[in-house]
Amino acid sequence: MLAHGAVLLRSGIFTDAQVSAIARDYRHAGLEPAEVAMMAFAEQVTARANTVTREDIEGCAATDSPTPRSWTSR
């Protein structure tokens, strides 16, 4: 398990089964829509940062995900 998964387990936010499901495919792991949107955005940023658009950032902000205000104020 990766460090982030271990942190989630220690925090009690997710169970071991949930962390495993998220690692396999976060889109089908029972996450809230805002959580799935944030995971998809994080995946895009890490894998294809050059493709991130203002619409991607604003889309994340519209989902009640914890998007920093500074991302959308520019």
PLY file of the C-alpha trace (Angstrom):
ply
format ascii 1.0
element vertex 74
property float x
property float y
property float z
element edge 73
property int vertex1
property int vertex2
end_header
0.00 0.00 0.00
1.17 3.49 -0.77
1.81 6.10 1.89
-1.45 7.95 1.19
-3.44 4.76 1.72
-1.69 4.14 5.02
-2.52 7.69 6.14
-6.19 7.16 5.29
-6.24 3.93 7.27
-4.60 5.50 10.32
-6.99 8.43 10.22
-10.02 6.15 10.30
-11.59 7.96 7.35
-11.73 4.77 5.29
-11.56 1.06 6.09
-8.96 -1.28 4.64
-11.54 -2.58 2.15
-12.42 0.95 1.06
-8.78 1.95 0.59
-8.21 -1.20 -1.48
-11.27 -0.43 -3.62
-10.07 3.15 -4.16
-6.64 1.90 -5.20
-8.18 -0.57 -7.67
-10.59 1.92 -9.28
-11.68 5.04 -7.44
-14.53 5.54 -9.91
-16.26 2.40 -8.63
-15.23 2.51 -4.96
-18.38 4.02 -3.48
-16.96 7.52 -3.13
-19.09 10.64 -3.15
-19.31 12.43 -6.53
-17.12 15.28 -5.25
-14.48 12.77 -4.11
-14.50 11.06 -7.52
-14.16 14.46 -9.24
-11.19 15.38 -7.05
-9.52 12.02 -7.69
-10.04 12.42 -11.45
-8.59 15.92 -11.29
-5.59 14.73 -9.28
-5.04 11.95 -11.81
-5.15 14.46 -14.66
-2.75 16.83 -12.90
-0.22 14.08 -12.18
-0.45 12.25 -15.50
-1.24 15.04 -17.97
-0.70 18.40 -16.28
-0.32 20.13 -19.63
-3.95 19.31 -20.45
-5.52 20.98 -17.38
-7.84 23.80 -18.38
-9.69 26.50 -16.48
-12.84 24.44 -17.06
-11.24 21.46 -15.28
-10.42 23.64 -12.28
-13.83 25.27 -12.24
-15.46 21.84 -12.59
-13.70 20.71 -9.44
-14.74 23.85 -7.62
-18.38 23.27 -8.58
-18.50 19.83 -6.91
-18.11 20.95 -3.29
-14.63 19.41 -3.33
-12.01 21.16 -1.19
-10.59 23.25 -4.03
-8.45 26.11 -2.77
-9.98 29.49 -3.60
-6.66 30.57 -5.12
-7.13 28.01 -7.91
-10.21 29.75 -9.23
-9.48 33.39 -8.43
-7.03 33.97 -11.25
0 1
1 2
2 3
3 4
4 5
5 6
6 7
7 8
8 9
9 10
10 11
11 12
12 13
13 14
14 15
15 16
16 17
17 18
18 19
19 20
20 21
21 22
22 23
23 24
24 25
25 26
26 27
27 28
28 29
29 30
30 31
31 32
32 33
33 34
34 35
35 36
36 37
37 38
38 39
39 40
40 41
41 42
42 43
43 44
44 45
45 46
46 47
47 48
48 49
49 50
50 51
51 52
52 53
53 54
54 55
55 56
56 57
57 58
58 59
59 60
60 61
61 62
62 63
63 64
64 65
65 66
66 67
67 68
68 69
69 70
70 71
71 72
72 73
